[in-house]
Amino acid sequence: MTDESETNQREMFDEIAALMGGIAKAFDLDESQTITAVEKGTIEMKFETDANGNPFVLATYGEKSARLYAGAVKQEAGAKH
């Protein structure tokens, strides 16, 4: 593997870890619960863009949902989207 390829792979793993951490925080889950829920499809994720053009991941777990932005988590009000 080239240095650039290794750097890209490390960045991808860091982004995945940040996403999983954001999901855990948003839904008050521990690491194991988060991984299991994502693997089973209990937590659904979609890529979306807000009204300002900012990309985010919309994560839904039961009746709760949260917008996961790079570096921020915003809880959604109301029922499942």
Residue pairs with C-beta under 8 A, 6 or more apart in sequence:
1 9
18 70
19 57
19 68
20 31
20 34
20 35
20 38
22 57
22 59
22 66
22 68
22 73
23 29
23 34
23 38
23 43
23 45
23 59
23 61
23 66
23 68
24 30
24 31
24 33
24 34
25 73
26 59
26 61
26 64
26 66
26 68
26 73
26 75
27 34
27 37
27 43
27 59
27 61
27 64
27 66
29 37
34 43
36 42
37 43
37 61
38 45
42 61
43 59
43 60
43 61
44 59
44 60
44 61
45 57
45 58
45 59
45 60
46 57
46 58
47 55
47 56
47 57
47 58
48 55
48 56
48 57
48 58
48 67
49 55
49 56
50 56
50 67
54 69
55 69
55 70
56 67
56 68
56 69
57 67
57 68
58 65
58 66
58 67
58 68
58 76
58 81
59 65
59 66
59 67
59 68
60 80
60 81
62 80
63 79
63 80
64 75
64 76
64 80
65 76
65 80
65 81
66 73
66 74
66 75
66 76
67 73
67 74
67 76
